[in-house]
Amino acid sequence: MHYKRTILACVAAIALVGAIQPALAQEAIVAEGVEDIVSTVVRSFGTEVAEDGGTAALRASMSECAERYGVAATKQVFETVGPEAGVLLRQVGPAGEDMAFALLRQNGEQAVRVLADSTSRELVEKYGVEAGDAMIAHPGVAEDVIAREGAPAIQAMNKLDNPDAIRLARLSKEGLLDQAGDSKGLLGVVGKYGNRAVEYIGQHKAALITAAGCAAFVAHPKVFLDAAGKVAGGVVREVARLIISRLPWKMITAIVLTGIGLWWFGPRLVARLWRARAK
């Protein structure tokens, strides 16, 4: 029995070592990779490293990122952005860290401005990496539009060149999208058709702030955009055609016929009633 217990203990110890060894080996690989990144970053950003807590703080930030996102991704972010990457990731906190890291990895130093600003950072935490992409593509423009219009504005801003992004921001600030009654629908059209949709909206504001005009455009944007590319009169005809097609013609016909009947027969009926009463 004594020998059996000893053998079982040896087998268990071997199994435990076999299970632990790969994990230890992986930790060693990660630690070695982190040290290589630390050395590179210290050489490139020596002053910034000292200002942001020194090598120990840098190593701690990198170790956390390496365990969570991998050594290769950590290397890419920190060697591009420097120790400020760790500072920014601490500022966003656990809830937004994944999105912030993804934004830094995709955009490098351009993402620093977005994450360093508290308002922009909150928009990234609320709406995701695509919101950050929009604010990077259109600095000082996308922030206000996304804050005002919400998620539908993100895809729209990411579809636009900067001049038309500025135009959309102006339309939003003027309240046109709200006046039209379907800001989500209009932004969805912009998100699909991009610059020419914004140009159309800007050129036909008066028509689009009517409920019928806005509804027709959102339902059939390609018809309007294609017509706008031909002649100005074509746009008017398409608007008229779509509005007319939506009218309740059966009800209108009944009302018209009733009106004609009253106009024709009404006076005669009144005259007959008057004569009958006189008798």
Residue frames relative to the residue before (quaternion, step in Angstrom):
aa qw qx qy qz dx dy dz
M 1.0000 0.0000 0.0000 0.0000 0.00 0.00 0.00
H 0.6269 0.5477 -0.3277 0.4469 3.55 1.05 -0.86
Y 0.6724 0.4966 -0.3009 0.4590 3.56 0.96 -0.92
K 0.6304 0.5463 -0.3322 0.4401 3.58 1.05 -0.80
R 0.6553 0.5052 -0.3158 0.4643 3.57 0.99 -0.87
T 0.6396 0.5313 -0.3207 0.4536 3.56 1.03 -0.81
I 0.6577 0.5079 -0.3095 0.4623 3.56 0.97 -0.89
L 0.6532 0.5167 -0.3096 0.4589 3.57 0.97 -0.89
A 0.6424 0.5210 -0.3173 0.4639 3.57 1.03 -0.81
C 0.6477 0.5189 -0.3132 0.4617 3.58 1.00 -0.80
V 0.6453 0.5173 -0.3127 0.4670 3.54 1.00 -0.89
A 0.6564 0.5126 -0.3055 0.4616 3.58 0.96 -0.88
A 0.6519 0.5147 -0.3150 0.4592 3.57 1.01 -0.85
I 0.6463 0.5162 -0.3184 0.4632 3.58 0.98 -0.84
A 0.6494 0.5153 -0.3106 0.4650 3.58 1.00 -0.89
L 0.6477 0.5237 -0.3156 0.4546 3.58 1.00 -0.83
V 0.6504 0.5067 -0.3086 0.4743 3.55 0.98 -0.90
G 0.6496 0.5298 -0.3109 0.4479 3.56 1.01 -0.85
A 0.6717 0.4869 -0.2925 0.4756 3.57 1.09 -0.71
I 0.7025 0.4788 -0.2651 0.4549 3.56 0.99 -0.86
Q 0.6070 0.6276 -0.3533 0.3359 3.56 0.98 -0.86
P 0.6669 0.4829 -0.3356 0.4577 3.67 0.84 -0.80
A 0.6397 0.5271 -0.3274 0.4535 3.58 1.02 -0.80
L 0.6552 0.5033 -0.3074 0.4721 3.57 1.02 -0.85
A 0.6351 0.5281 -0.3255 0.4602 3.53 1.05 -0.81
Q 0.6509 0.5138 -0.3094 0.4654 3.57 0.99 -0.84
E 0.6343 0.5228 -0.3253 0.4675 3.59 0.99 -0.81
A 0.6451 0.5218 -0.3179 0.4589 3.55 1.02 -0.82
I 0.6394 0.5230 -0.3200 0.4639 3.58 1.01 -0.81
V 0.6545 0.5082 -0.3036 0.4704 3.56 0.96 -0.93
A 0.6601 0.5146 -0.3053 0.4541 3.58 0.89 -0.96
E 0.6546 0.5031 -0.3129 0.4695 3.58 0.96 -0.85
G 0.6503 0.5161 -0.3132 0.4611 3.58 1.00 -0.86
V 0.6400 0.5249 -0.3223 0.4594 3.58 0.99 -0.83
E 0.6502 0.5208 -0.3218 0.4500 3.59 0.93 -0.84
D 0.6299 0.5228 -0.3342 0.4671 3.58 1.03 -0.76
I 0.6645 0.4943 -0.3067 0.4691 3.60 0.97 -0.87
V 0.6156 0.5505 -0.3412 0.4489 3.58 1.00 -0.84
S 0.6600 0.5135 -0.3114 0.4513 3.57 0.87 -0.92
T 0.6731 0.4984 -0.2985 0.4576 3.57 0.90 -0.91
V 0.6819 0.4902 -0.2903 0.4587 3.59 0.89 -0.95
V 0.6332 0.5274 -0.3359 0.4563 3.60 0.98 -0.78
R 0.6502 0.5095 -0.3197 0.4642 3.58 1.02 -0.77
S 0.7399 0.4301 -0.2269 0.4649 3.58 0.96 -0.87
F 0.8091 0.1914 -0.0614 0.5522 3.58 1.06 -0.79
G 0.0470 0.8667 -0.4960 0.0244 3.58 0.98 0.80
T 0.6875 0.4856 -0.2867 0.4575 3.57 0.84 -0.99
E 0.6677 0.5070 -0.2955 0.4581 3.57 0.93 -0.94
V 0.6135 0.5488 -0.3471 0.4494 3.59 1.05 -0.77
A 0.6658 0.5036 -0.2989 0.4623 3.57 0.93 -0.93
E 0.6794 0.4975 -0.2894 0.4552 3.59 1.00 -0.83
D 0.7460 0.4132 -0.2133 0.4767 3.60 1.10 -0.67
G 0.7803 -0.3758 0.1820 0.4657 3.58 1.07 0.64
G 0.5552 -0.6514 0.3781 0.3528 3.55 1.24 0.09
T 0.7649 -0.3969 0.2757 0.4259 3.52 -1.42 0.00
A 0.6299 0.5569 -0.3427 0.4191 3.60 0.99 -0.80
A 0.6700 0.4856 -0.2941 0.4783 3.59 0.95 -0.91
L 0.6326 0.5317 -0.3231 0.4611 3.55 1.04 -0.81
R 0.6610 0.5117 -0.3010 0.4589 3.57 0.92 -0.92
A 0.6469 0.5234 -0.3201 0.4528 3.57 0.98 -0.84
S 0.6568 0.5087 -0.3079 0.4637 3.60 0.93 -0.90
M 0.6794 0.4956 -0.2847 0.4601 3.54 0.92 -0.94
S 0.6324 0.5386 -0.3353 0.4445 3.59 0.97 -0.81
E 0.6439 0.5132 -0.3166 0.4710 3.59 0.97 -0.85
C 0.6810 0.4839 -0.2899 0.4670 3.57 0.90 -0.92
A 0.6479 0.5291 -0.3241 0.4420 3.58 0.95 -0.85
E 0.6609 0.4958 -0.3061 0.4730 3.58 0.99 -0.80
R 0.7332 0.4391 -0.2341 0.4634 3.57 1.01 -0.82
Y 0.8268 0.2264 -0.0802 0.5086 3.59 0.89 -0.92
G 0.5885 -0.5755 0.3768 0.4249 3.59 1.23 -0.18
V 0.6045 -0.5909 0.4014 0.3526 3.54 -1.19 0.63
A 0.6541 0.5378 -0.3270 0.4194 3.61 0.90 -0.93
A 0.6786 0.4797 -0.2940 0.4722 3.61 0.90 -0.92
T 0.6344 0.5296 -0.3208 0.4628 3.58 1.03 -0.81
K 0.6320 0.5360 -0.3166 0.4616 3.56 0.99 -0.86
Q 0.6562 0.5265 -0.3034 0.4474 3.57 0.92 -0.97
V 0.7039 0.4745 -0.2753 0.4511 3.59 0.84 -0.98
F 0.7460 0.4301 -0.2465 0.4447 3.58 0.68 -1.07
E 0.6637 0.4864 -0.3263 0.4653 3.60 1.00 -0.64
T 0.6587 0.4806 -0.3081 0.4901 3.60 1.23 -0.38
V 0.7902 0.3326 -0.1458 0.4937 3.55 0.79 -1.09
G 0.4010 -0.7115 0.4813 0.3183 3.58 1.08 -0.71
P 0.7830 -0.3469 0.2291 0.4628 3.60 -1.23 -0.22
E 0.5215 0.6436 -0.4146 0.3768 3.59 1.20 -0.37
A 0.5380 0.6205 -0.4016 0.4053 3.59 1.19 -0.48
G 0.6668 0.5022 -0.2951 0.4649 3.56 0.95 -0.88
V 0.6317 0.5337 -0.3230 0.4603 3.56 1.03 -0.82
L 0.6802 0.4947 -0.2871 0.4584 3.57 0.89 -0.95
L 0.6515 0.5116 -0.3196 0.4601 3.59 0.99 -0.80
R 0.6320 0.5085 -0.3354 0.4791 3.60 1.07 -0.64
Q 0.6471 0.5380 -0.3222 0.4335 3.59 1.03 -0.76
V 0.6896 0.4759 -0.3040 0.4534 3.61 0.91 -0.79
G 0.3688 -0.7537 0.4754 0.2643 3.59 1.15 -0.52
P 0.7492 -0.4388 0.2673 0.4179 3.57 -1.29 0.27
A 0.6457 0.5584 -0.3332 0.4004 3.61 0.96 -0.85
G 0.8055 0.2817 -0.1395 0.5023 3.58 0.94 -0.84
E 0.4002 0.7643 -0.4497 0.2314 3.57 1.27 -0.01
D 0.6440 0.5324 -0.3370 0.4338 3.60 0.92 -0.84
M 0.6790 0.4813 -0.2917 0.4714 3.58 0.91 -0.92
A 0.6498 0.5192 -0.3201 0.4535 3.58 0.97 -0.84
F 0.6543 0.5055 -0.3173 0.4645 3.58 0.95 -0.84
A 0.6395 0.5250 -0.3202 0.4613 3.59 1.00 -0.85
L 0.6538 0.5133 -0.3093 0.4620 3.57 1.01 -0.85
L 0.6493 0.5060 -0.3084 0.4767 3.59 0.99 -0.82
R 0.6649 0.5086 -0.3087 0.4516 3.57 0.95 -0.83
Q 0.7027 0.4703 -0.2692 0.4610 3.58 0.97 -0.83
N 0.8333 0.2654 -0.0769 0.4789 3.57 0.92 -0.94
G 0.3703 -0.7687 0.4671 0.2318 3.59 1.24 -0.08
E 0.8551 -0.0986 0.0813 0.5025 3.55 -0.99 -0.89
Q 0.5767 0.5963 -0.3846 0.4050 3.60 1.14 -0.52
A 0.6433 0.5325 -0.3229 0.4453 3.58 1.13 -0.58
V 0.5278 0.6599 -0.4076 0.3462 3.59 1.17 -0.49
R 0.6466 0.5314 -0.3273 0.4386 3.59 0.90 -0.92
V 0.6675 0.5040 -0.3036 0.4563 3.59 0.93 -0.89
L 0.7305 0.4399 -0.2467 0.4604 3.57 0.81 -1.00
A 0.6337 0.5397 -0.3360 0.4408 3.59 1.16 -0.50
D 0.6643 0.4634 -0.2961 0.5062 3.59 1.22 -0.46
S 0.4779 -0.7181 0.4233 0.2770 3.58 -0.65 1.09
T 0.6542 0.5145 -0.3199 0.4526 3.61 0.97 -0.82
S 0.6726 0.4833 -0.2888 0.4802 3.57 0.91 -0.94
R 0.6366 0.5369 -0.3251 0.4480 3.56 0.99 -0.82
E 0.6435 0.5198 -0.3194 0.4623 3.59 1.00 -0.80
L 0.6364 0.5207 -0.3281 0.4651 3.59 1.06 -0.73
V 0.6284 0.5155 -0.3314 0.4791 3.59 1.05 -0.72
E 0.6575 0.5068 -0.3079 0.4647 3.58 0.94 -0.90
K 0.7013 0.4771 -0.2677 0.4570 3.59 1.03 -0.80
Y 0.8325 0.2494 -0.0879 0.4869 3.59 0.84 -1.00
G 0.5940 -0.6220 0.3563 0.3652 3.60 1.20 -0.14
V 0.7774 -0.3842 0.2584 0.4259 3.52 -1.42 0.04
E 0.6189 0.5653 -0.3544 0.4145 3.62 1.00 -0.74
A 0.6018 0.5349 -0.3590 0.4721 3.58 1.11 -0.60
G 0.6410 0.5152 -0.3161 0.4731 3.57 1.01 -0.79
D 0.6235 0.5395 -0.3356 0.4556 3.59 1.00 -0.81
A 0.6568 0.5123 -0.3086 0.4592 3.58 0.98 -0.87
M 0.6863 0.4777 -0.2876 0.4670 3.59 0.94 -0.85
I 0.6190 0.5135 -0.3424 0.4857 3.58 1.16 -0.51
A 0.6743 0.4985 -0.2905 0.4610 3.58 0.99 -0.87
H 0.8044 0.1488 -0.0463 0.5733 3.60 1.04 -0.80
P 0.0813 -0.8454 0.5263 0.0401 3.62 0.49 1.15
G 0.8258 0.2110 -0.1775 0.4920 3.52 -0.99 0.92
V 0.6871 0.4379 -0.2659 0.5152 3.58 1.32 -0.06
A 0.7208 0.4711 -0.2595 0.4372 3.56 0.71 -1.12
E 0.5794 0.6205 -0.3832 0.3639 3.59 1.02 -0.76
D 0.7044 0.4699 -0.2721 0.4571 3.58 0.79 -1.05
V 0.6580 0.5152 -0.3182 0.4476 3.59 0.95 -0.87
I 0.6720 0.4872 -0.3001 0.4701 3.60 0.90 -0.91
A 0.6481 0.5143 -0.3203 0.4613 3.58 0.97 -0.84
R 0.7101 0.4585 -0.2576 0.4682 3.59 1.02 -0.80
E 0.8062 0.3167 -0.1350 0.4812 3.59 0.83 -1.00
G 0.4472 -0.7231 0.4377 0.2924 3.59 1.21 -0.28
A 0.8501 -0.2211 0.1371 0.4578 3.55 -1.31 -0.36
P 0.6360 0.5495 -0.3680 0.3977 3.69 0.84 -0.76
A 0.6321 0.5588 -0.3385 0.4165 3.60 1.14 -0.57
I 0.5741 0.6416 -0.3816 0.3364 3.60 1.11 -0.59
Q 0.6912 0.4563 -0.2811 0.4848 3.57 0.79 -1.00
A 0.6189 0.5490 -0.3406 0.4466 3.56 1.04 -0.77
M 0.6892 0.4761 -0.2918 0.4617 3.62 0.82 -0.95
N 0.6675 0.5054 -0.3048 0.4539 3.59 1.03 -0.74
K 0.6490 0.5174 -0.3081 0.4650 3.58 1.27 -0.29
L 0.6961 0.5314 -0.2497 0.4133 3.59 1.22 -0.41
D 0.4526 -0.5876 0.5846 0.3288 3.49 -1.35 0.39
N 0.6875 -0.5279 0.2987 0.3992 3.57 -1.18 0.47
P 0.6425 0.5178 -0.3624 0.4333 3.69 0.86 -0.74
D 0.7088 0.4351 -0.2736 0.4831 3.60 0.93 -0.81
A 0.5602 0.5570 -0.3937 0.4700 3.60 1.20 -0.38
I 0.6362 0.5113 -0.3142 0.4849 3.58 1.04 -0.78
R 0.6394 0.5223 -0.3205 0.4644 3.59 1.01 -0.81
L 0.6578 0.4961 -0.3130 0.4725 3.60 0.94 -0.86
A 0.6269 0.5325 -0.3363 0.4586 3.60 1.02 -0.76
R 0.6502 0.5096 -0.3138 0.4681 3.58 1.01 -0.79
L 0.6472 0.5139 -0.3173 0.4651 3.59 0.96 -0.85
S 0.6487 0.5149 -0.3092 0.4674 3.56 1.03 -0.81
K 0.6701 0.5014 -0.2967 0.4599 3.56 0.93 -0.91
E 0.6592 0.5053 -0.3028 0.4673 3.60 1.07 -0.72
G 0.4953 -0.6877 0.4079 0.3397 3.58 1.25 -0.25
L 0.3524 0.7655 -0.4856 0.2324 3.59 1.25 0.18
L 0.6577 0.5298 -0.3267 0.4243 3.58 0.90 -0.89
D 0.6598 0.4833 -0.3009 0.4904 3.57 1.07 -0.72
Q 0.6328 0.5408 -0.3311 0.4443 3.58 1.00 -0.80
A 0.6366 0.5440 -0.3277 0.4376 3.57 1.06 -0.75
G 0.4461 -0.7321 0.4216 0.2952 3.58 1.20 -0.41
D 0.7787 0.1937 -0.1381 0.5805 3.60 1.23 -0.07
S 0.0496 -0.8388 0.5422 0.0003 3.56 0.55 1.17
K 0.6183 0.5475 -0.3422 0.4481 3.58 1.04 -0.75
G 0.6670 0.5028 -0.2991 0.4613 3.57 0.95 -0.88
L 0.6610 0.5038 -0.3080 0.4632 3.59 0.92 -0.88
L 0.6650 0.4902 -0.3026 0.4753 3.58 0.96 -0.84
G 0.6042 0.5498 -0.3497 0.4586 3.57 1.12 -0.62
V 0.6303 0.5157 -0.3236 0.4817 3.59 1.06 -0.76
V 0.6474 0.5070 -0.3138 0.4747 3.59 0.98 -0.85
G 0.6483 0.5306 -0.3151 0.4460 3.58 0.99 -0.83
K 0.7005 0.4458 -0.2651 0.4901 3.58 1.16 -0.55
Y 0.8166 0.2878 -0.1184 0.4862 3.58 0.85 -0.99
G 0.4146 -0.7775 0.4182 0.2207 3.58 1.27 -0.03
N 0.8827 -0.0672 0.0374 0.4637 3.52 -1.16 -0.80
R 0.6962 0.4858 -0.3131 0.4258 3.60 0.79 -0.90
A 0.5906 0.5541 -0.3739 0.4519 3.60 1.16 -0.48
V 0.6580 0.4968 -0.3100 0.4734 3.60 0.95 -0.86
E 0.6432 0.5215 -0.3236 0.4578 3.56 0.98 -0.84
Y 0.6436 0.5153 -0.3214 0.4658 3.58 0.99 -0.79
I 0.6557 0.5129 -0.3135 0.4568 3.58 0.89 -0.95
G 0.6687 0.5083 -0.3022 0.4507 3.57 0.95 -0.86
Q 0.7056 0.4705 -0.2599 0.4618 3.57 1.04 -0.77
H 0.7806 0.2856 -0.1427 0.5373 3.61 1.16 -0.52
K 0.1062 0.8421 -0.5199 0.0965 3.56 1.02 0.83
A 0.6566 0.5418 -0.3263 0.4111 3.57 0.88 -0.95
A 0.6820 0.4799 -0.2901 0.4695 3.60 0.99 -0.82
L 0.7137 0.4939 -0.2594 0.4235 3.56 0.97 -0.86
I 0.6226 0.5304 -0.3755 0.4359 3.61 1.12 -0.29
T 0.5546 0.5389 -0.4164 0.4783 3.59 1.29 0.08
A 0.5918 -0.6052 0.3959 0.3561 3.57 -1.04 0.75
A 0.6767 0.4967 -0.2959 0.4558 3.57 0.93 -0.93
G 0.6649 0.5142 -0.3038 0.4485 3.58 0.92 -0.89
C 0.6653 0.4957 -0.2958 0.4735 3.57 0.94 -0.91
A 0.6643 0.5105 -0.3096 0.4498 3.59 0.89 -0.93
A 0.6552 0.5093 -0.3128 0.4621 3.58 0.97 -0.84
F 0.6655 0.5052 -0.3062 0.4561 3.58 0.92 -0.88
V 0.6752 0.4920 -0.2983 0.4616 3.61 0.89 -0.90
A 0.6763 0.4960 -0.2909 0.4605 3.57 1.05 -0.79
H 0.8139 0.1212 -0.0248 0.5677 3.61 1.01 -0.80
P 0.0109 0.8593 -0.5113 -0.0085 3.64 0.72 0.95
K 0.6378 0.5542 -0.3417 0.4115 3.59 0.94 -0.80
V 0.6037 0.5635 -0.3506 0.4417 3.58 1.07 -0.78
F 0.7005 0.4661 -0.2672 0.4697 3.57 0.86 -0.98
L 0.6768 0.4999 -0.3025 0.4478 3.58 0.89 -0.92
D 0.6532 0.4959 -0.3136 0.4786 3.59 1.01 -0.77
A 0.6447 0.5166 -0.3179 0.4652 3.58 1.02 -0.82
A 0.6377 0.5401 -0.3267 0.4415 3.58 1.01 -0.78
G 0.6500 0.5228 -0.3112 0.4554 3.54 1.16 -0.56
K 0.6502 0.5063 -0.3211 0.4667 3.60 1.25 -0.23
V 0.7498 -0.2702 0.2255 0.5603 3.58 0.19 -1.27
A 0.6278 -0.5556 0.3814 0.3896 3.56 -1.13 0.55
G 0.6412 0.5410 -0.3312 0.4318 3.57 1.01 -0.81
G 0.5857 0.5910 -0.3668 0.4161 3.54 1.16 -0.61
V 0.6201 0.5396 -0.3417 0.4555 3.58 1.04 -0.71
V 0.6571 0.5087 -0.3126 0.4602 3.56 0.91 -0.94
R 0.6596 0.5158 -0.3140 0.4475 3.58 0.93 -0.90
E 0.6640 0.5034 -0.3136 0.4552 3.59 0.96 -0.87
V 0.6261 0.5233 -0.3387 0.4685 3.59 1.02 -0.78
A 0.6699 0.5000 -0.3008 0.4591 3.56 0.88 -0.98
R 0.6601 0.5226 -0.3191 0.4350 3.58 0.92 -0.92
L 0.6985 0.4753 -0.2819 0.4547 3.58 0.87 -0.95
I 0.6431 0.5044 -0.3317 0.4712 3.58 1.02 -0.74
I 0.6532 0.5167 -0.3131 0.4564 3.58 0.95 -0.90
S 0.6562 0.5266 -0.3175 0.4374 3.57 1.00 -0.82
R 0.6820 0.4830 -0.2845 0.4696 3.58 1.20 -0.46
L 0.5226 0.6518 -0.4206 0.3537 3.60 1.21 -0.22
P 0.4600 -0.6754 0.5008 0.2856 3.64 -1.11 0.69
W 0.1681 -0.8589 0.4740 0.0968 3.55 0.35 1.28
K 0.6053 0.5592 -0.3729 0.4264 3.63 1.01 -0.64
M 0.6678 0.4882 -0.2952 0.4780 3.56 0.94 -0.90
I 0.6473 0.5195 -0.3222 0.4553 3.58 0.96 -0.88
T 0.6447 0.5257 -0.3190 0.4542 3.59 0.97 -0.87
A 0.6552 0.5158 -0.3089 0.4573 3.57 0.96 -0.92
I 0.6555 0.5118 -0.3105 0.4604 3.57 0.98 -0.88
V 0.6565 0.5150 -0.3095 0.4560 3.58 0.95 -0.91
L 0.6747 0.4952 -0.2985 0.4587 3.59 0.87 -0.94
T 0.6268 0.5290 -0.3285 0.4683 3.55 1.06 -0.78
G 0.6524 0.5212 -0.3061 0.4571 3.56 0.97 -0.86
I 0.6497 0.5062 -0.3174 0.4701 3.58 0.98 -0.88
G 0.6449 0.5330 -0.3197 0.4447 3.56 0.99 -0.88
L 0.6744 0.4843 -0.3005 0.4694 3.54 0.93 -0.89
W 0.6408 0.5294 -0.3266 0.4500 3.57 1.02 -0.77
W 0.7266 0.4425 -0.2428 0.4662 3.59 0.95 -0.87
F 0.7960 0.3276 -0.1567 0.4843 3.54 0.75 -1.09
G 0.5273 0.6808 -0.4018 0.3115 3.60 1.13 -0.56
P 0.7040 0.4539 -0.2943 0.4601 3.66 0.67 -1.00
R 0.6441 0.5242 -0.3265 0.4514 3.61 0.97 -0.80
L 0.6555 0.5120 -0.3095 0.4610 3.56 0.98 -0.90
V 0.6457 0.5123 -0.3161 0.4697 3.58 0.99 -0.85
A 0.6463 0.5291 -0.3202 0.4470 3.61 0.98 -0.85
R 0.6565 0.5125 -0.3094 0.4590 3.56 0.93 -0.89
L 0.6507 0.5108 -0.3125 0.4669 3.55 0.97 -0.89
W 0.6504 0.5243 -0.3161 0.4496 3.60 0.99 -0.80
R 0.6637 0.4908 -0.3047 0.4751 3.59 0.99 -0.87
A 0.6423 0.5202 -0.3330 0.4538 3.59 0.99 -0.82
R 0.6586 0.5048 -0.3098 0.4642 3.56 1.00 -0.74
A 0.6303 0.5499 -0.3252 0.4410 3.59 1.07 -0.80
K 0.6420 0.5192 -0.3245 0.4616 3.60 1.05 -0.71
